[in-house]
Amino acid sequence: MRPTILVTGANGQVGRELRVCAETNAQYDFVFLSKDDLSIDRPEQVEEVFQKWAPKYCINCAAYTAVDKAETEQALAFQINGEATGVLAAASRQAGARFIHISTDYVFNGNGTAPYQEDHAVDPVNIYGASKLQGEQLAKQQNPDSVIIRTSWVYSRFGNNFVKTMMRLMKERESINVVDDQKGSPTYAADLAAAMLKIIASEKWTPGIYNYSNEGVITWHQFAQAIAELTRSSCKVNPIPSANFPTPAKRPGYSVLSKDKIREVYQITPPAWRTSLEACIRLLQQS
Ligand SMILES: NC(=O)c1ccc[n+]([C@@H]2O[C@H](COP(=O)([O-])OP(=O)(O)OC[C@H]3O[C@@H](n4cnc5c(N)ncnc54)[C@H](OP(=O)(O)O)[C@@H]3O)[C@@H](O)[C@H]2O)c1
């Protein structure tokens, strides 16, 4: 019998990329559940779904991801990213399913100067980061066998993200301003989806926290410049300090994640950020 992989938040960026991966992974039965199919913050629905599908794995792609809005919707952010994650983790443990949960670089305060290892002290600087941290803690508490993957700057050909916004603005405007004092690494959701399936396929499930992003360190300004180059846009990309682009939620200034652990434990080597960006833009231009 093929193992069933249950995917929550299946209409988000990572969920949609997992749907693409499913087309070439016929050794599994995938159950994709959008928010309409399963609200993870409704415990009775969670219980029902686990009973119905008896999954071997659960990948939680559902999250409250509106970083700025979270500052004023604190309770909702904690309900979805915190408590509901704990409920899913507990349901996974009870059903004997392995739980993969996605977390964020925003659990760190961004004062670092070298790539964050998984065991670096956490200290979120905004509500979203704090709610995601609570999710990590509850996942570990409710299901110690969980794999938690921290990622950063996620983009995809699906949904709304920085790459698609930049491509649109670059068509509309002659110049745009982009912050150049926040450093990090983009993550192509297609790469993250493939990495999670590689973890499932590996013979050595090892619970714990793992970092995953594409390789390389850039600023948002450099990211935007690369998008302009790869789309052959003549739009001028001006560097500005974050102080000139105030947002309700504070952002960490440095959020580079070390990928040493996932490389060593699961032999997963993330592609370079520019290679993946090129692949995503190619797909966007074809569609
Ligand atoms: N995007 C990033 O830059 C980034 C960075 C670091 C970490 N992450 C993490 O990566 C994971 C995947 O992110 P993503 O970029 O794929 O996010 P996304 O595109 O915003 O997808 C999240 C999905 O979850 C759904 N959702 C929201 N509340 C839900 C609920 N109560 N029950 C079930 N589904 C619900 C959303 O539906 P609606 O859209 O209908 O609300 C959406 O389809 C998340 O855990 C996120 O925190 C993302």
The ligand as an SDF file (V2000), in Angstrom:
LIG
                    3D

 48 52  0  0  0  0  0  0  0  0999 V2000
    6.3710   33.3360    2.4550 N   0  0  0  0  0  0  0  0  0  0  0  0
    7.5490   33.5010    3.0820 C   0  0  0  0  0  0  0  0  0  0  0  0
    8.3630   34.3650    2.7220 O   0  0  0  0  0  0  0  0  0  0  0  0
    7.9350   32.6040    4.2290 C   0  0  0  0  0  0  0  0  0  0  0  0
    9.1500   32.8140    4.8790 C   0  0  0  0  0  0  0  0  0  0  0  0
    9.5030   31.9760    5.9280 C   0  0  0  0  0  0  0  0  0  0  0  0
    8.6530   30.9450    6.3100 C   0  0  0  0  0  0  0  0  0  0  0  0
    7.4800   30.7740    5.6710 N   0  0  0  0  0  0  0  0  0  0  0  0
    6.5950   29.6850    6.1200 C   0  0  0  0  0  0  0  0  0  0  0  0
    6.4630   28.7630    5.0540 O   0  0  0  0  0  0  0  0  0  0  0  0
    5.1870   28.1210    5.1190 C   0  0  0  0  0  0  0  0  0  0  0  0
    4.5070   28.1790    3.7700 C   0  0  0  0  0  0  0  0  0  0  0  0
    4.4030   29.5500    3.4040 O   0  0  0  0  0  0  0  0  0  0  0  0
    3.7860   30.0150    2.0350 P   0  0  0  0  0  0  0  0  0  0  0  0
    4.6610   31.0870    1.5070 O   0  0  0  0  0  0  0  0  0  0  0  0
    3.4550   28.8350    1.1910 O   0  0  0  0  0  0  0  0  0  0  0  0
    2.4540   30.6900    2.5970 O   0  0  0  0  0  0  0  0  0  0  0  0
    1.1130   31.0650    1.8310 P   0  0  0  0  0  0  0  0  0  0  0  0
    1.3360   31.1010    0.3800 O   0  0  0  0  0  0  0  0  0  0  0  0
    0.5790   32.2650    2.5420 O   0  0  0  0  0  0  0  0  0  0  0  0
    0.2110   29.8020    2.1660 O   0  0  0  0  0  0  0  0  0  0  0  0
   -0.3420   29.5770    3.4200 C   0  0  0  0  0  0  0  0  0  0  0  0
   -1.6570   28.8780    3.1900 C   0  0  0  0  0  0  0  0  0  0  0  0
   -2.2500   28.5950    4.4580 O   0  0  0  0  0  0  0  0  0  0  0  0
   -3.6290   28.8560    4.3490 C   0  0  0  0  0  0  0  0  0  0  0  0
   -4.2040   29.0770    5.6690 N   0  0  0  0  0  0  0  0  0  0  0  0
   -4.2580   30.2190    6.3920 C   0  0  0  0  0  0  0  0  0  0  0  0
   -4.9200   30.0020    7.5350 N   0  0  0  0  0  0  0  0  0  0  0  0
   -5.2960   28.7040    7.5270 C   0  0  0  0  0  0  0  0  0  0  0  0
   -6.0290   27.8850    8.4140 C   0  0  0  0  0  0  0  0  0  0  0  0
   -6.5020   28.3540    9.5580 N   0  0  0  0  0  0  0  0  0  0  0  0
   -6.2290   26.5850    8.0800 N   0  0  0  0  0  0  0  0  0  0  0  0
   -5.7550   26.0930    6.9160 C   0  0  0  0  0  0  0  0  0  0  0  0
   -5.0720   26.8170    6.0270 N   0  0  0  0  0  0  0  0  0  0  0  0
   -4.8460   28.1090    6.3370 C   0  0  0  0  0  0  0  0  0  0  0  0
   -3.7040   30.0760    3.4700 C   0  0  0  0  0  0  0  0  0  0  0  0
   -4.9910   30.2390    2.9480 O   0  0  0  0  0  0  0  0  0  0  0  0
   -5.5450   31.7340    2.6300 P   0  0  0  0  0  0  0  0  0  0  0  0
   -4.5270   32.3580    1.7150 O   0  0  0  0  0  0  0  0  0  0  0  0
   -6.8530   31.4780    2.0270 O   0  0  0  0  0  0  0  0  0  0  0  0
   -5.5910   32.4230    3.9700 O   0  0  0  0  0  0  0  0  0  0  0  0
   -2.6630   29.7340    2.4070 C   0  0  0  0  0  0  0  0  0  0  0  0
   -3.2290   28.9850    1.3610 O   0  0  0  0  0  0  0  0  0  0  0  0
    4.4390   28.8280    6.2480 C   0  0  0  0  0  0  0  0  0  0  0  0
    4.5470   28.0640    7.4280 O   0  0  0  0  0  0  0  0  0  0  0  0
    5.1840   30.1170    6.4290 C   0  0  0  0  0  0  0  0  0  0  0  0
    5.0630   30.6330    7.7440 O   0  0  0  0  0  0  0  0  0  0  0  0
    7.0960   31.5650    4.6330 C   0  0  0  0  0  0  0  0  0  0  0  0
  1  2  1  0
  2  3  2  0
  2  4  1  0
  4  5  1  0
  4 48  2  0
  5  6  2  0
  6  7  1  0
  7  8  2  0
  8  9  1  0
  8 48  1  0
  9 10  1  0
  9 46  1  0
 10 11  1  0
 11 12  1  0
 11 44  1  0
 12 13  1  0
 13 14  1  0
 14 15  2  0
 14 16  1  0
 14 17  1  0
 17 18  1  0
 18 19  2  0
 18 20  1  0
 18 21  1  0
 21 22  1  0
 22 23  1  0
 23 24  1  0
 23 42  1  0
 24 25  1  0
 25 26  1  0
 25 36  1  0
 26 27  1  0
 26 35  1  0
 27 28  2  0
 28 29  1  0
 29 30  1  0
 29 35  2  0
 30 31  1  0
 30 32  2  0
 32 33  1  0
 33 34  2  0
 34 35  1  0
 36 37  1  0
 36 42  1  0
 37 38  1  0
 38 39  2  0
 38 40  1  0
 38 41  1  0
 42 43  1  0
 44 45  1  0
 44 46  1  0
 46 47  1  0
M  CHG  2   8   1  16  -1
M  END
$$$$
